[in-house]
C-alpha cells in the first residue's frame, strides 16, 4: 500500500513538474503552430493548438498569477491595460462573436505572459536551451520540407489534392506549405535561426555542441533559394531588414569615442554594404528563378491523371501546356493592401475608441463596406490593432512598444562587453525586421499562428538579455567634437625668476 502511495506521489509530482514548465509548453506550442501551416498535418495541428491553450491557461494561473510572477513582468501595466481594453471591446460588442473575441484575448494573454514574460523565470539556463531546441527544430523541419518538395519543382511536377495546390502556386514555389508566402516566411526564419547557431557564447550557454559552419551555410543557402522561388516580397523585405539591422549594429557598435569623421566613415560603409547586399540579392533572385525554370522546362514530368485532380487554368499553368517559369505576374503591385487601407477607414470611423474585435472583422465589414473587405484580413499588423482594439488599445500598445524599444536599444548599444558573440544583436535585428514585415502581413497580435507567436517568443528571449545588460537608467553620452588639448598648464609652471617690486 505504501509503495502505491509513493508511486502515485511521484507520478503526480512528475505531471506537475511537466505541466508547470513554461519552457516545455512554449516549444510544444510553437512547433504545433508551425505544423498548422503544413498541408498534410494542418487538421491535426489545428485541433492540438486549442487543446494546448488549456495548458497555457494552467501555466498563467499557477505559474504567473498565483505566485505573483506577473507583477515582475517589465512594463506589465501596459499589457494589463491592453487586456482590459480588448475585454471592454468584447463586452461592447457582446451580441456579436463575444466568445470568439474572448478566445482571442486568451491568445493575446498567452503571448504577453507566457512568452514575453519569460524574463521573470529564475532558470535562465533552461531558456537558453529552449532557444537552441526551437532554432534547431525549425531549421531542420523547414529544410527537410523544402528539400522534399524542391525536386518536384525542378521536374515541373505540381498537382491539386484536397483543395490544396502542392509544390507550385501561380508560378511560385509553395512546396508542402499552405501558400508561398508561408514558405518564404519560414525560410527566412530558418536563415535567422541558423545565424543564431553561429554564436559561440549562445551555444555555450545552451550547453550544446557547435554545429559545423559549412553545414549551416549550406542549409541557409538552400533555404535562401527556396525563399527566392516563393517570390514572397514581404519575406524578401524581412530578410533585407534583418541584414540591415545586424549590419548597423556591427558597424556602429564600437568602443571608440564617436566623432563626426568616424560617424561619416561608418555611415558611408553602412550604406555601401546595404546597397551591395540588396543588389546581389535581387540578381540572385532573378538568376535562381531563371535557372530553375530552365531546368523544369528540360525535365518536365507529367503525372497520371489518376494521381492528381485537374488544375484550374486561372491558378497554375497546365501540366500539358506551358511549363513553370517562376515569373509571378501581379497586375496589382500592392496586392490589394492599399484598398484594404481605405476600406478599414470605414470601420475606424464607426468604432474609433475601442474597435470591433477580431472576430467581427468580416461581418462588420459586410455591414459598413460595400462588398465587404477585399480579403478576410487586413494584412497589416498595425492596422489590424487599430481596427480591432480601437485608438485606445493602439495607443496603449504603442506606449509599450516605445518603452521596450528604448530599453532594449540602450541595453544593446551602451553595453561595454562584446555582444557580437551572443545572440542579443540577432534577436534585436529579428525584432526590427519583423516590425517592418508587419506592415505587409498578418502579424503582431490578432492571429493564432506561428507567425504571431514567434515574435513574442523572440521578444521574450531578447528581454532576458535586455535585463541582464540593463542600461535603462544610464544617461546617453554622445560627443561629436574632439576635446581640445588644454595647454594652459605650461603657462602656470613655477619659474626661477624672482619678481620684486
C-alpha positions as CSV (number, residue, x, y, z in Angstrom):
1,X,0.0,0.0,0.0
2,X,2.8,2.4,0.9
3,X,4.6,1.6,-2.4
4,X,1.4,2.6,-4.3
5,X,1.1,5.9,-2.4
6,X,4.8,6.6,-3.1
7,X,4.4,5.8,-6.8
8,X,1.2,7.9,-7.1
9,X,3.0,10.8,-5.4
10,X,5.9,10.6,-7.8
11,X,3.6,10.4,-10.8
12,X,1.7,13.5,-9.6
13,X,4.9,15.3,-8.9
14,X,6.2,14.5,-12.4
15,X,3.0,15.7,-14.0
16,X,3.1,18.9,-12.0
17,X,6.7,19.5,-13.0
18,X,5.9,18.9,-16.6
19,X,2.7,20.9,-17.0
20,X,4.0,23.8,-14.9
21,X,7.2,24.1,-17.1
22,X,6.7,27.1,-19.3
23,X,9.7,26.2,-21.5
24,X,8.2,22.8,-22.4
25,X,4.9,24.5,-23.2
26,X,6.5,27.1,-25.4
27,X,8.4,24.6,-27.5
28,X,5.4,22.3,-27.9
29,X,3.0,25.2,-28.7
30,X,5.3,26.8,-31.3
31,X,6.0,23.6,-33.1
32,X,2.3,22.8,-33.1
33,X,1.6,26.2,-34.6
34,X,4.3,25.5,-37.2
35,X,2.6,22.3,-38.3
36,X,-0.7,24.1,-38.8
37,X,1.0,25.6,-41.9
38,X,1.9,22.2,-43.4
39,X,-0.8,20.9,-45.6
40,X,-0.7,17.2,-44.6
41,X,-0.5,18.0,-40.8
42,X,-2.8,21.0,-40.7
43,X,-6.0,19.4,-39.4
44,X,-4.4,17.6,-36.5
45,X,-2.3,20.6,-35.6
46,X,-5.2,23.0,-35.5
47,X,-7.1,20.8,-33.1
48,X,-4.0,20.4,-30.9
49,X,-3.3,24.1,-30.7
50,X,-6.7,24.7,-29.0
51,X,-6.0,21.9,-26.6
52,X,-2.7,23.4,-25.8
53,X,-4.3,26.7,-24.9
54,X,-5.8,25.0,-21.9
55,X,-2.3,24.1,-20.8
56,X,-1.3,27.7,-21.2
57,X,-4.2,28.8,-19.0
58,X,-3.0,26.5,-16.3
59,X,0.5,28.0,-16.5
60,X,-0.8,31.5,-16.5
61,X,-2.8,30.9,-13.3
62,X,-0.4,28.7,-11.3
63,X,2.9,30.0,-12.5
64,X,2.3,33.7,-13.1
65,X,-0.8,34.9,-11.2
66,X,-0.9,32.7,-8.1
67,X,2.9,33.1,-7.5
68,X,2.8,36.8,-8.2
69,X,5.3,36.5,-11.0
70,X,3.0,38.5,-13.2
71,X,3.9,41.6,-11.2
72,X,7.6,41.2,-12.1
73,X,7.0,41.5,-15.9
74,X,8.6,44.6,-17.3
75,X,6.1,47.2,-18.4
76,X,3.3,45.0,-17.1
77,X,0.9,47.9,-16.7
78,X,0.7,48.4,-20.5
79,X,0.0,44.8,-21.1
80,X,-2.7,44.6,-18.4
81,X,-4.3,47.8,-19.6
82,X,-4.4,46.4,-23.1
83,X,-6.1,43.2,-22.0
84,X,-8.7,45.3,-20.1
85,X,-9.2,47.4,-23.2
86,X,-9.9,44.4,-25.5
87,X,-12.1,42.9,-22.9
88,X,-14.2,46.1,-22.9
89,X,-14.2,45.8,-26.7
90,X,-15.7,42.3,-26.5
91,X,-18.3,43.5,-23.9
92,X,-19.3,46.5,-26.0
93,X,-19.9,44.0,-28.9
94,X,-21.3,41.3,-26.7
95,X,-24.1,40.4,-29.1
96,X,-21.6,39.7,-31.9
97,X,-19.0,36.9,-31.6
98,X,-18.3,37.5,-27.9
99,X,-16.8,34.1,-27.2
100,X,-14.5,34.3,-30.2
101,X,-13.3,37.7,-29.2
102,X,-12.6,36.4,-25.7
103,X,-10.7,33.5,-27.1
104,X,-8.5,36.0,-29.0
105,X,-8.0,37.8,-25.6
106,X,-6.8,34.5,-24.1
107,X,-4.3,34.1,-27.1
108,X,-3.0,37.6,-26.5
109,X,-2.6,36.9,-22.8
110,X,-0.5,33.8,-23.7
111,X,1.7,36.0,-25.9
112,X,2.1,38.6,-23.2
113,X,2.7,36.5,-20.1
114,X,4.0,33.0,-21.1
115,X,6.2,34.2,-24.0
116,X,7.2,37.8,-23.4
117,X,7.1,37.3,-19.6
118,X,9.7,34.6,-19.7
119,X,12.3,37.0,-18.3
120,X,10.7,36.6,-14.9
121,X,11.7,33.0,-14.7
122,X,14.7,32.1,-12.5
123,X,16.1,29.3,-14.6
124,X,17.7,31.2,-17.4
125,X,19.8,28.2,-18.5
126,X,16.6,26.5,-19.4
127,X,15.6,29.5,-21.6
128,X,18.9,29.4,-23.5
129,X,18.4,25.7,-24.1
130,X,14.9,26.3,-25.2
131,X,16.1,28.8,-27.9
132,X,18.6,26.2,-29.1
133,X,16.0,23.4,-29.3
134,X,13.5,25.7,-31.1
135,X,16.0,27.0,-33.6
136,X,17.3,23.6,-34.5
137,X,13.8,22.1,-34.8
138,X,12.5,24.9,-37.1
139,X,15.7,24.8,-39.2
140,X,15.6,21.1,-39.8
141,X,11.8,20.8,-40.4
142,X,11.9,23.7,-42.9
143,X,14.9,22.4,-44.6
144,X,13.5,18.8,-44.9
145,X,10.2,20.1,-46.2
146,X,11.8,22.3,-48.8
147,X,14.3,19.6,-49.7
148,X,11.5,17.1,-50.3
149,X,9.5,19.5,-52.5
150,X,12.4,21.0,-54.4
151,X,12.9,18.1,-56.9
152,X,9.2,18.3,-57.8
153,X,9.6,21.9,-58.7
154,X,12.7,21.2,-60.8
155,X,10.7,18.5,-62.6
156,X,7.7,20.8,-63.1
157,X,5.5,18.5,-61.1
158,X,2.6,20.2,-59.4
159,X,-0.9,19.0,-58.5
160,X,-4.0,19.6,-56.6
161,X,-5.2,17.5,-53.7
162,X,-7.9,18.2,-51.1
163,X,-8.3,21.7,-52.3
164,X,-4.6,22.5,-51.8
165,X,-2.2,23.2,-54.6
166,X,1.1,21.3,-54.0
167,X,4.6,22.4,-55.0
168,X,3.7,25.3,-57.2
169,X,1.0,28.0,-57.0
170,X,0.8,30.8,-59.6
171,X,4.4,30.2,-60.7
172,X,5.5,30.4,-57.1
173,X,7.2,27.6,-55.1
174,X,4.9,26.6,-52.3
175,X,6.1,23.1,-51.6
176,X,4.1,21.4,-48.8
177,X,3.1,24.7,-47.1
178,X,-0.3,26.2,-47.4
179,X,0.8,29.1,-49.6
180,X,4.1,30.5,-51.0
181,X,4.2,33.4,-48.5
182,X,4.5,31.0,-45.6
183,X,7.3,29.0,-47.3
184,X,9.1,32.3,-47.8
185,X,8.5,33.3,-44.2
186,X,9.7,30.0,-42.7
187,X,12.7,30.0,-45.0
188,X,13.7,33.5,-43.7
189,X,13.1,32.4,-40.1
190,X,15.3,29.4,-40.6
191,X,18.1,31.6,-42.0
192,X,17.9,33.9,-39.0
193,X,17.9,30.9,-36.6
194,X,20.9,29.5,-38.4
195,X,22.7,32.8,-37.7
196,X,21.9,32.3,-34.1
197,X,23.7,29.0,-34.1
198,X,26.9,30.6,-35.2
199,X,27.3,32.5,-31.9
200,X,29.7,30.6,-29.6
201,X,28.6,32.4,-26.4
202,X,25.0,31.3,-27.0
203,X,26.0,27.7,-27.8
204,X,28.0,27.6,-24.6
205,X,25.1,28.9,-22.5
206,X,22.7,26.4,-24.1
207,X,25.1,23.5,-23.3
208,X,25.0,22.4,-26.9
209,X,27.5,21.4,-29.5
210,X,28.6,23.9,-32.1
211,X,27.3,22.8,-35.5
212,X,29.6,22.7,-38.4
213,X,29.9,26.1,-40.1
214,X,29.8,24.7,-43.6
215,X,26.6,22.8,-42.8
216,X,24.9,25.9,-41.5
217,X,25.9,27.8,-44.6
218,X,24.7,25.0,-46.9
219,X,21.3,24.9,-45.2
220,X,20.9,28.7,-45.2
221,X,21.9,28.8,-48.9
222,X,19.3,26.2,-49.8
223,X,16.5,27.9,-47.8
224,X,17.5,31.2,-49.4
225,X,17.0,29.7,-52.9
226,X,13.6,28.4,-51.8
227,X,12.7,31.8,-50.5
228,X,13.6,33.3,-53.9
229,X,11.4,30.8,-55.6
230,X,8.4,31.5,-53.4
231,X,8.5,35.1,-54.8
232,X,7.3,36.5,-51.4
233,X,8.1,40.2,-51.5
234,X,7.3,40.6,-47.8
235,X,9.7,37.8,-46.8
236,X,12.4,39.3,-49.0
237,X,11.9,42.6,-47.2
238,X,12.1,40.8,-43.9
239,X,15.4,39.2,-44.7
240,X,16.9,42.5,-46.1
241,X,15.8,44.4,-42.9
242,X,17.3,41.7,-40.7
243,X,20.6,42.1,-42.6
244,X,20.3,45.9,-42.4
245,X,19.8,45.9,-38.6
246,X,22.6,43.5,-37.9
247,X,25.0,45.3,-40.2
248,X,24.1,48.6,-38.4
249,X,25.0,47.0,-35.1
250,X,28.3,45.6,-36.4
251,X,29.4,48.9,-37.9
252,X,28.2,51.4,-35.4
253,X,28.6,49.5,-32.2
254,X,32.2,50.4,-31.5
255,X,34.1,51.1,-28.2
256,X,35.9,54.0,-29.8
257,X,34.7,57.5,-28.8
258,X,32.4,58.8,-31.6
259,X,33.4,61.7,-33.7
260,X,32.0,63.4,-36.8
261,X,34.7,61.9,-39.0
262,X,34.2,58.4,-37.7
263,X,30.4,58.5,-38.0
264,X,30.7,59.8,-41.5
265,X,33.0,56.9,-42.5
266,X,30.8,54.4,-40.8
267,X,27.7,55.8,-42.5
268,X,29.3,55.5,-45.9
269,X,30.4,52.0,-45.1
270,X,27.0,51.0,-43.9
271,X,25.2,52.4,-47.0
272,X,27.7,50.8,-49.3
273,X,27.2,47.4,-47.6
274,X,23.4,47.6,-47.8
275,X,23.3,48.7,-51.5
276,X,25.7,45.9,-52.5
277,X,23.7,43.4,-50.5
278,X,20.3,44.4,-52.0
279,X,21.8,44.4,-55.5
280,X,23.3,41.0,-55.1
281,X,20.1,39.6,-53.6
282,X,18.0,40.9,-56.4
283,X,20.3,39.5,-59.0
284,X,20.4,36.2,-57.2
285,X,16.6,36.1,-57.0
286,X,16.3,36.6,-60.8
287,X,19.1,34.1,-61.5
288,X,17.5,31.5,-59.3
289,X,14.1,31.8,-60.9
290,X,15.6,31.6,-64.4
291,X,17.8,28.6,-63.6
292,X,15.1,26.5,-62.0
293,X,12.6,27.4,-64.7
294,X,15.0,26.3,-67.4
295,X,15.7,23.1,-65.6
296,X,11.9,22.5,-65.2
297,X,11.4,23.0,-68.9
298,X,14.0,20.4,-69.7
299,X,12.8,17.8,-67.2
300,X,9.1,18.2,-67.3
301,X,7.2,15.2,-66.0
302,X,3.5,14.6,-66.4
303,X,1.7,12.8,-63.6
304,X,-1.0,10.2,-64.4
305,X,-4.5,11.8,-64.3
306,X,-5.4,9.1,-61.7
307,X,-2.9,10.7,-59.3
308,X,-4.0,14.3,-59.4
309,X,-7.1,16.4,-59.9
310,X,-7.3,18.8,-62.8
311,X,-5.7,22.1,-62.0
312,X,-7.7,25.3,-62.5
313,X,-6.4,27.2,-65.5
314,X,-6.5,30.5,-63.7
315,X,-4.4,29.2,-60.7
316,X,-1.5,27.2,-62.1
317,X,-0.1,26.6,-65.5
318,X,-1.5,23.5,-67.0
319,X,0.7,20.4,-66.9
320,X,0.0,19.8,-70.6
321,X,0.8,23.4,-71.5
322,X,3.4,25.9,-70.7
323,X,6.0,24.8,-68.1
324,X,6.6,26.7,-64.9
325,X,8.5,29.9,-65.4
326,X,8.7,31.2,-61.8
327,X,7.8,34.6,-63.1
328,X,4.9,35.6,-60.9
329,X,2.9,38.4,-62.6
330,X,0.7,40.6,-60.4
331,X,-1.1,43.4,-62.1
332,X,-1.8,44.9,-58.7
333,X,1.6,45.7,-57.3
334,X,0.4,46.3,-53.7
335,X,-1.6,43.0,-53.7
336,X,-4.7,44.9,-52.7
337,X,-3.2,46.3,-49.5
338,X,-3.9,49.9,-50.3
339,X,-7.5,49.0,-51.0
340,X,-7.7,47.3,-47.5
341,X,-6.3,50.5,-46.0
342,X,-9.1,52.6,-47.4
343,X,-11.7,50.0,-46.5
344,X,-10.5,49.9,-42.9
345,X,-11.2,53.7,-42.6
346,X,-14.9,53.0,-42.6
347,X,-14.6,50.6,-39.7
348,X,-12.4,53.0,-37.7
349,X,-15.0,55.8,-38.2
350,X,-17.8,53.7,-36.8
351,X,-15.8,52.3,-33.9
352,X,-12.9,54.7,-33.2
353,X,-12.2,54.2,-29.5
354,X,-12.4,50.5,-28.6
355,X,-12.6,48.9,-32.1
356,X,-14.7,46.0,-33.2
357,X,-12.7,42.9,-32.1
358,X,-11.0,40.4,-34.5
359,X,-14.0,38.1,-34.8
360,X,-16.2,40.9,-36.1
361,X,-13.8,42.0,-38.8
362,X,-15.6,40.2,-41.7
363,X,-19.2,40.6,-40.5
364,X,-18.8,44.3,-39.7
365,X,-17.1,44.9,-43.0
366,X,-20.1,43.5,-44.8
367,X,-22.2,45.9,-42.8
368,X,-20.3,49.1,-43.3
369,X,-18.3,48.5,-46.5
370,X,-20.0,47.9,-49.9
371,X,-19.0,44.5,-51.0
372,X,-17.1,43.8,-47.7
373,X,-13.3,43.6,-47.3
374,X,-11.2,42.8,-50.3
375,X,-9.6,39.9,-48.2
376,X,-10.6,38.3,-44.9
377,X,-7.8,40.1,-43.1
378,X,-6.1,43.5,-43.3
379,X,-2.6,42.1,-44.0
380,X,-1.1,44.8,-41.8
381,X,-0.4,44.1,-38.1
382,X,-0.6,47.7,-37.0
383,X,-3.8,48.5,-39.0
384,X,-5.4,45.3,-37.5
385,X,-4.7,46.5,-34.0
386,X,-6.3,49.9,-34.7
387,X,-9.4,48.4,-36.2
388,X,-9.8,45.6,-33.7
389,X,-8.9,47.3,-30.4
390,X,-9.5,51.0,-31.4
391,X,-7.4,54.0,-30.9
392,X,-7.2,53.5,-27.1
393,X,-5.9,50.0,-27.5
394,X,-3.4,51.1,-30.2
395,X,-2.1,54.0,-28.0
396,X,-1.5,51.5,-25.1
397,X,0.2,49.1,-27.4
398,X,2.5,51.8,-28.9
399,X,3.3,53.0,-25.4
400,X,4.5,49.5,-24.5
401,X,6.5,49.3,-27.8
402,X,8.2,52.6,-27.4
403,X,9.3,52.0,-23.8
404,X,10.5,48.5,-24.6
405,X,12.4,49.7,-27.7
406,X,14.1,52.4,-25.7
407,X,15.1,49.9,-23.0
408,X,16.4,47.3,-25.5
409,X,18.4,49.8,-27.7
410,X,20.1,51.2,-24.6
411,X,20.9,47.8,-23.2
412,X,22.4,46.7,-26.5
413,X,24.4,49.7,-27.7
414,X,25.5,51.0,-24.3
415,X,26.9,47.7,-23.0
416,X,30.7,47.7,-22.9
417,X,31.1,43.9,-23.2
418,X,31.4,42.3,-26.6
419,X,27.9,41.4,-27.7
420,X,29.0,40.0,-31.1
421,X,29.5,36.5,-29.7
422,X,25.9,36.5,-28.2
423,X,22.6,36.3,-29.9
424,X,21.3,39.6,-28.5
425,X,22.1,41.5,-31.7
426,X,20.5,38.8,-33.7
427,X,17.3,39.0,-31.6
428,X,17.2,42.7,-31.9
429,X,17.7,42.5,-35.7
430,X,14.9,39.9,-35.9
431,X,12.5,42.2,-33.9
432,X,13.4,45.2,-36.1
433,X,12.9,43.2,-39.3
434,X,9.6,41.8,-38.0
435,X,8.2,45.2,-37.2
436,X,8.8,46.3,-40.8
437,X,7.4,43.0,-42.1
438,X,4.2,43.6,-40.0
439,X,3.3,46.4,-42.4
440,X,2.6,43.7,-45.1
441,X,1.3,40.5,-43.2
442,X,-1.0,39.2,-40.5
443,X,1.3,39.7,-37.6
444,X,1.8,41.1,-34.1
445,X,-1.3,40.0,-32.2
446,X,-4.7,39.2,-33.8
447,X,-3.9,35.8,-35.3
448,X,-3.4,32.4,-33.5
449,X,-0.5,31.4,-35.7
450,X,3.2,30.7,-35.6
451,X,3.8,34.0,-37.5
452,X,2.5,35.9,-34.5
453,X,3.6,33.9,-31.5
454,X,7.2,33.6,-32.8
455,X,7.5,37.4,-32.5
456,X,6.5,37.3,-28.8
457,X,8.9,34.4,-28.2
458,X,11.8,36.3,-29.7
459,X,10.7,39.4,-27.8
460,X,10.8,37.3,-24.6
461,X,14.3,35.9,-25.4
462,X,15.5,39.4,-26.1
463,X,14.1,40.7,-22.8
464,X,16.2,38.2,-20.9
465,X,19.4,39.8,-22.4
466,X,17.9,43.3,-22.1
467,X,17.5,42.9,-18.3
468,X,20.9,41.1,-18.0
469,X,22.7,44.0,-19.6
470,X,20.4,46.7,-18.2
471,X,21.4,50.3,-19.1
472,X,17.9,51.9,-18.9
473,X,18.9,54.4,-16.2
474,X,22.3,55.3,-17.7
475,X,22.5,58.6,-19.5
476,X,23.3,58.7,-23.1
477,X,26.7,60.4,-23.7
478,X,27.3,61.4,-27.3
479,X,30.1,63.7,-28.3
480,X,30.8,64.7,-31.9
481,X,33.7,67.1,-31.3
482,X,37.1,66.0,-30.1
483,X,38.1,67.7,-26.9
484,X,40.9,70.2,-27.4
485,X,44.1,69.7,-25.5
486,X,44.4,72.0,-22.6
487,X,47.7,73.9,-22.9
488,X,47.2,76.4,-20.0
489,X,49.3,74.3,-17.6
490,X,52.5,75.2,-19.4
491,X,51.9,78.9,-18.5
492,X,51.3,78.0,-14.9
493,X,54.6,76.3,-14.3
494,X,56.8,77.8,-11.5
495,X,59.7,79.9,-12.7
496,X,63.1,80.7,-11.1
497,X,62.9,84.4,-11.8
498,X,62.4,86.5,-8.7
499,X,59.8,89.1,-9.3
500,X,60.1,92.1,-6.9
501,X,58.7,95.5,-6.7
